[in-house]
Amino acid sequence: MSRFNETEAALLSRLRELKAKAEMTINLLDLSSPLGDAGFTQGEIMEVLIALEQENFVAFSTGNRLLILKKLPL
């Protein structure tokens, strides 16, 4: 499994732990802190978030928050 795929799986798992769903906002620190503790870099996390944004699953919002646009991928 590539590092991108590992990061994506960890990030999606964390979003599920936070019970993220469409039209909900999540504080980016609630994502990045636990993932950083698990050994993922800020660059790796942002790479996955940008990919999810390009696929219209999430959008960056004001106040260091992430807006969930639709049901997360499996």
Secondary structure, 3 states (H helix, E strand, C coil): CCHHHHHHHHHHHHHHHCCCCCCCEEEHHHHHHHHHHCCCCHHHHHHHHHHHHHCCCEEEECCCEEEECCCCCC
